[in-house]
Amino acid sequence: MRVQARAPAIVDLACGTVDIWPLYLFHPGAQTVNIAIRSYATCVAETRPDGKVVLVSKDQGCQEAFASLAELAAGHSQLPLLRELVLFFEPHRGVTITTRSEVPAGAGLAGSSTLNIALCGALARITGKRLTRAQMLEVAKNVEAIVIRVPTGWQDYFPALYGGANAVHLERDGVKREKLPLSFSEIEKRFVLCYTGAPRNSAINNWQVMKAHIDGDEKVRRNFDQITSIAGQMREALLSGDWDDVAELLALEWDNRKRNFKGISTPKIDSMIEQTRKQGTLAAKVCGAGGGGCVIFMVKPGTRPNVEQALRRLGGQIIPFVVSRVGLEVTSDQRHTIRATD
């Protein structure tokens, strides 16, 4: 049996980091706003007749083979996310797991979370485990925390599972996704996504900010109050199509986020934002936790080619900003495609 699963990456527009439990409980009305894009993490799972477990990462150029599930459990792996998920799903036959991602490692586009969801989709199908999307999200989030050994947030998994544009409401009675009915064509002509060439470490950046918050840093807490308010306003501005307001809020969110931790921006990021203003950049912010990775630029309609050309001259790598209307897709050589869209 051969199963292939893919899940789209994420661009967050407002209020990342606050989605980590329990930070959002200290900020009533906390929500995040994000969009799924057509850059995918892919997992192929194939059953084997010999009982072996073979793990392959095309991106890392790494392949490992274990004689059995028991040997995998007892041993060490250079691919800990694959290892932990295979152990959770417990395939009763040998299996080869092969993964690949279209986004650079450390890009701030939730590459590990997206790959996590693709892995869960493929392993659930090949093992016959029936999981709701809520259960799959819980498994993915908990396993990622085991691997990176610090708390993880909620928002990255929703675009990977559902696609489209989302507001993730972080409330006392649970975390809830709202599908945002936006004009994707309008969004696509107004944004440019650029990889700076320098990866970031979200686990470290997020943990530093979270620790400061829990330790009572009033500056960080005030910043998150402001960022929470901005996210709510961003949702309203997107729904009403007020693009001037969206640009103002994107810039304001970035200003507040930079105050949380000195490593969130870099001289190269600041230079890229400043030097592309004449080409059409209205506002920009780093994707994910910061410290490198990708930057999302909001530009004047019609100026995307000029901004992209300028960013390439500055050493950036352009990643096509095209909205993925669907989330997790799972196909099998034995059954039809399943898509998670709602």
For each residue, the residues with C-beta under 8 A, 3 or more apart:
1: 46 47 126 332 333 334
2: 44 45 46 47 332 333
3: 44 45 46 122 125 126 330 331 332 333
4: 42 43 44 45 122 330 331 332
5: 42 43 45 118 119 121 122 125 328 329 330 331
6: 40 41 42 43 118 328 329
7: 40 41 114 115 117 118 121 160 161 327 328 329
8: 36 37 38 39 40 114 159 160 163 324 326 327
9: 36 37 39 40 41 102 103 107 109 110 111 114 159 160
10: 34 35 36 37 109 110 113 114 155 156 159 160
11: 34 35 37 109 191 193 287 294 296 321
12: 15 16 32 33 34 155 287 288
13: 33 34 35 234 238 250 253 285 296
14: 32 33 227 230 231 234 235 249 250 253
15: 12 18 19 30 31 32 33 227 228 230 231 234 253
16: 12 19 32 153 155 257 288 289
17: 20 23 153 206 209 210 224 257 260 289
18: 15 23 24 27 30 32 170 224 227 228 231
19: 15 16 23 24 30 32 153 154 155 168 170 175
20: 17 23 24 151 152 153 154 206 210
21: 24 25 151 154
22: 25 26
23: 17 18 19 20 26 27 30 210 213 224
24: 18 19 20 21 27 30 170
25: 21 22 170 172
26: 22 23 213 221 224
27: 18 23 24 30 224 225 228
28: 228
29: 228 229 232
30: 15 18 19 23 24 27 169 170 171 228 231
31: 15 167 168 169 170 228 231 232 235
32: 12 14 15 16 18 19 154 155 167 168 170 231
33: 12 13 14 15 165 166 167 168 180 231 234 235 238
34: 10 11 12 13 155 156 158 159 165 166 168
35: 10 11 13 159 164 165 166 187 323
36: 8 9 10 159 160 162 163 164 165 166 323 324 327
37: 8 9 10 11 109 193 319 320 321 322 323 324
38: 8 320 322 323 324
39: 8 9 102 103 109 319 320
40: 6 7 8 9 101 102 114 118 324
41: 6 7 9 99 100 101 102 103 111 114 115 117 118 160
42: 4 5 6 99 100 101 102 118
43: 4 5 6 97 98 99 115 118 119 121 122 123
44: 2 3 4 96 97 98 99 122
45: 2 3 4 5 95 96 97 98 122 123 125 126
46: 1 2 3 95 96 98
47: 1 2 91 93 94 95 126
48: 51 52 54 93 94 95 96
49: 93 94
50: 94
51: 48 67 68 93 94
52: 48 65 66 67 68 94 96
53: 65 66 68 69 71 72 86 91 94 95 97
54: 48 63 64 65 66 94 95 96 97
55: 62 63 64 65 66 77 79 82 83 86 97
56: 62 63 64 96 97 98 99
57: 60 61 62 63 79 82 98 99 100
58: 61 98 99 100
59: 99 100 101 105
60: 57 78 79
61: 57 58
62: 55 56 57 78 79
63: 54 55 56 57
64: 54 55 56 77 78 79
65: 52 53 54 55
66: 52 53 54 55 69 71 72 75
67: 51 52 71
68: 51 52 53 71 72
69: 53 66 72 73 86 87 90 91
70: 73 74
71: 53 66 67 68 74 75
72: 53 66 68 69 75 77 83 86 87
73: 69 70 87
74: 70 71
75: 66 71 72
76:
77: 55 64 72 80 82 83
78: 60 62 64
79: 55 57 60 62 64 82 83
80: 77 83 84 147
81: 84 85 112 115 116 119 143 144 147
82: 55 57 77 79 85 86 97 99 119
83: 55 72 77 79 80 86 87
84: 80 81 87 88 143 146 147
85: 81 82 88 89 116 119 120 123 139 143
86: 53 55 69 72 82 83 89 90 91 95 97 123
87: 69 72 73 83 84 90
88: 84 85 123 139 143
89: 85 86 123 124 127 129
90: 69 86 87 127
91: 47 53 69 86 94 95 123 126 127
92: 127
93: 47 48 49 51
94: 47 48 49 50 51 52 53 54 91
95: 45 46 47 48 53 54 86 91 126
96: 44 45 46 48 52 54 56
97: 43 44 45 53 54 55 56 82 86 119 122 123
98: 43 44 45 46 56 57 58
99: 41 42 43 44 56 57 58 59 82 115 118 119
100: 41 42 57 58 59
101: 40 41 42 59 105 111 114 115
102: 9 39 40 41 42
103: 9 39 41 107 109 111 114 319
104: 107 111 195 199 317
105: 59 101 111 199
106: 111 199 200 201 202 292 293
107: 9 103 104 111 195 199 287 288 293 294 319
108: 200 202 286 287 288 289 290 292 293 294
109: 9 10 11 37 39 103 114 287 288 293 294 319
110: 9 10 113 114 156 159 160 288
111: 9 41 101 103 104 105 106 107 114 115
112: 81 115 116 144 148
113: 10 110 116 117 140 144 152 156 157 160
114: 7 8 9 10 40 41 101 103 109 110 111 117 118 156 160
115: 7 41 43 81 99 101 111 112 118 119
116: 81 85 112 113 119 120 140 143 144 157 160
117: 7 41 113 114 120 121 136 137 140 157 160 161 327 328
118: 5 6 7 40 41 42 43 99 114 115 121 122 160 328
119: 5 43 81 82 85 97 99 115 116 122 123
120: 85 116 117 123 124 131 136 139 140
121: 5 7 43 117 118 124 125 136 328 329 330
122: 3 4 5 43 44 45 97 118 119 125 126 330
123: 43 45 85 86 88 89 91 97 119 120 126 127 129
124: 89 120 121 127 129 130 131 136 330
125: 3 5 45 121 122 128 330 332 338
126: 1 3 45 47 91 95 122 123
127: 89 90 91 92 123 124
128: 125
129: 89 123 124
130: 124
131: 120 124 135 136 139
132: 135 136
133: 136 137 161 162 328 340
134: 137 138
135: 131 132 138 139
136: 117 120 121 124 131 132 133 139 140 161
137: 117 133 134 140 141 154 157 158 161
138: 134 135 141 142
139: 85 88 120 131 135 136 142 143
140: 113 116 117 120 136 137 143 144 157
141: 137 138 144 145 152 154 157
142: 138 139 145 146
143: 81 84 85 88 116 139 140 146 147
144: 81 112 113 116 140 141 147 148 152
145: 141 142 148 149 150 151 152
146: 84 142 143 149
147: 80 81 84 143 144
148: 112 144 145 152 203
149: 145 146 203
150: 145 203 206 207
151: 20 21 145 206 207 210
152: 20 113 141 144 145 148
153: 16 17 19 20 156 206
154: 19 20 21 32 137 141 157 158 168 170 175
155: 10 12 16 19 32 34 158 159 166 168
156: 10 34 110 113 114 153 159 160
157: 113 116 117 137 140 141 154 160 161
158: 34 137 154 155 161 162 166 168 177
159: 8 9 10 34 35 36 110 155 156 162 163 164 166 324 327
160: 7 8 9 10 36 41 110 113 114 116 117 118 156 157 327 328
161: 7 117 133 136 137 157 158 327 328 340
162: 36 133 158 159 166 177 179 327 340 341 342
163: 8 36 159 324 325 326 327 340 341
164: 35 36 159 179 180 323 324 325 326 327 341
165: 33 34 35 36 179 180 182 184 187 238 323
166: 33 34 35 36 155 158 159 162 177 178 179 180
167: 31 32 33 177 178 180 235
168: 19 31 32 33 34 154 155 158 175 176 177 178
169: 30 31 175 176 177 178
170: 18 19 24 25 30 31 32 154 175
171: 30 174 175 176
172: 25
173:
174: 171
175: 19 154 168 169 170 171
176: 168 169 171
177: 158 162 166 167 168 169
178: 166 167 168 169
179: 162 164 165 166 342
180: 33 164 165 166 167 235 238 239
181: 239
182: 165 186 187 238 239
183: 186 187 241
184: 165 187 188 323 325
185: 188 189
186: 182 183 189 190 241 243
187: 35 165 182 183 184 190 191 323
188: 184 185 191 321 322 323
189: 185 186 301 302 304
190: 186 187 243 298 299 301
191: 11 187 188 296 297 298 299 321
192: 281 296 297 299 304 307 308 311 318 321
193: 11 37 287 294 295 296 297 318 319 320 321
194: 272 294 295 297 308 311 316 317 318 319
195: 104 107 293 294 316 317 318 319
196: 266 268 269 272 292 293 294 295 315 316
197: 268 315 316 317
198: 266 268 292 293
199: 104 105 106 107 292 293
200: 106 108 205 286 288 289 290 291 292 293
201: 106 204 205 289 291
202: 106 108 205 206 288 289
203: 148 149 150 206 207
204: 201 207 208 291
205: 200 201 202 208 209 261 263 264 289 290 291
206: 17 20 150 151 153 202 203 209 210 289
207: 150 151 203 204 210 211
208: 204 205 211 212 261 263
209: 17 205 206 212 213 220 260 261 289
210: 17 20 23 151 206 207 213 214
211: 207 208 214 215
212: 208 209 215 217 220 260 261
213: 23 26 209 210 217 220 221 224
214: 210 211
215: 211 212
216: 221
217: 212 213 220 221
218: 221 222
219: 222 223 259
220: 209 212 213 217 223 224 260
221: 26 213 216 217 218 224 225
222: 218 219 225 226
223: 219 220 226 227 256 257 259 260
224: 17 18 23 26 27 213 220 221 227 228 260
225: 27 221 222 228 229
226: 222 223 229 230 252 256
227: 14 15 18 223 224 230 231 253 256 257
228: 15 18 27 28 29 30 31 224 225 231 232
229: 29 225 226 232 233
230: 14 15 226 227 233 234 249 252 253 256
231: 14 15 18 30 31 32 33 227 228 234 235 253
232: 29 31 228 229 235 236
233: 229 230 236 237 245 249
234: 13 14 15 33 230 231 237 238 246 249 250 253
235: 14 31 33 167 180 231 232 238 239
236: 232 233 239 240
237: 233 234 240 242 243 245 246 249
238: 13 33 165 180 182 234 235 241 246
239: 180 181 182 235 236
240: 236 237 245
241: 183 186 238
242: 237 245 246
243: 186 190 237 246 247
244: 247 248
245: 233 237 240 242 248 249
246: 234 237 238 242 243 249 250 298
247: 243 244 250 251 282 283 298
248: 244 245 251 252 283
249: 14 230 233 234 237 245 246 252 253
250: 13 14 234 246 247 253 254 282 283 284 285 296 298
251: 247 248 254 255 282 283 284 285
252: 226 230 248 249 255 256
253: 13 14 15 227 230 231 234 249 250 256 257 285
254: 250 251 257 258 283 284 285 286
255: 251 252 258 259
256: 223 226 227 230 252 253 259 260
257: 16 17 223 227 253 254 260 264 285 286 290
258: 254 255 264 265 290
259: 219 223 255 256
260: 17 209 212 220 223 224 256 257 264
261: 205 208 209 212 264 290
262:
263: 205 208 266 290 291
264: 205 257 258 260 261 286 289 290 291
265: 258 269 270 286 290
266: 196 198 263 269 270 291 292
267: 270 271
268: 196 197 198 271 272 314 315
269: 196 265 266 272 273 286 292 295
270: 265 266 267 273 274
271: 267 268 274 275 314
272: 194 196 268 269 275 276 284 295 311 314 316
273: 269 270 276 277 281 284 295 297
274: 270 271 277
275: 271 272 278 310 314
276: 272 273 279 280 281 284 297 307 310 311 314
277: 273 274 281
278: 275
279: 276 299 303 306 307 309 310
280: 276 299 300 302 303 304 306 307
281: 192 273 276 277 284 297 298 299 307
282: 247 250 251 298 299 300
283: 247 248 250 251 254 297 298
284: 250 251 254 272 273 276 281 295 296 297 298
285: 13 250 251 253 254 257 295 296
286: 108 200 254 257 264 265 269 290 291 293 294 295 296
287: 11 12 107 108 109 193 293 294 295 296
288: 12 16 107 108 109 110 200 202 293 294
289: 16 17 108 200 201 202 205 206 209 264 293
290: 108 200 205 257 258 261 263 264 265 286 293
291: 200 201 204 205 263 264 266 286
292: 106 108 196 198 199 200 266 269
293: 106 107 108 109 195 196 198 199 200 286 287 288 289 290
294: 11 107 108 109 193 194 195 196 286 287 288 319
295: 193 194 196 269 272 273 284 285 286 287
296: 11 13 191 192 193 250 284 285 286 287 321
297: 191 192 193 194 273 276 281 283 284 307 311
298: 190 191 246 247 250 281 282 283 284
299: 190 191 192 279 280 281 282 303 304 307
300: 280 282 303
301: 189 190
302: 189 280
303: 279 280 299 300 306 307
304: 189 192 280 299 307 308
305: 308 309
306: 279 280 303 309 310
307: 192 276 279 280 281 297 299 303 304 310 311
308: 192 194 304 305 311 312 318
309: 279 305 306 312 313
310: 275 276 279 306 307 313 314
311: 192 194 272 276 297 307 308 314 316 318
312: 308 309 315 316 317 318
313: 309 310
314: 268 271 272 275 276 310 311
315: 196 197 268 312
316: 194 195 196 197 272 311 312
317: 104 194 195 197 312
318: 192 193 194 195 308 311 312
319: 37 39 103 107 109 193 194 195 294
320: 37 38 39 193
321: 11 37 188 191 192 193 296
322: 37 38 188
323: 35 36 37 38 164 165 184 187 188
324: 8 36 37 38 40 159 163 164 327
325: 163 164 184 341
326: 8 163 164 329 339 340 341
327: 7 8 36 117 159 160 161 162 163 164 324 339 340 341
328: 5 6 7 117 118 121 133 160 161 339 340
329: 5 6 7 121 326 337 338 339 340
330: 3 4 5 121 122 124 125 337 338
331: 3 4 5 336 337 338
332: 1 2 3 4 125 335
333: 1 2 3
334: 1
335: 332
336: 331
337: 329 330 331
338: 125 329 330 331
339: 326 327 328 329
340: 133 161 162 163 326 327 328 329
341: 162 163 164 325 326 327
342: 162 179
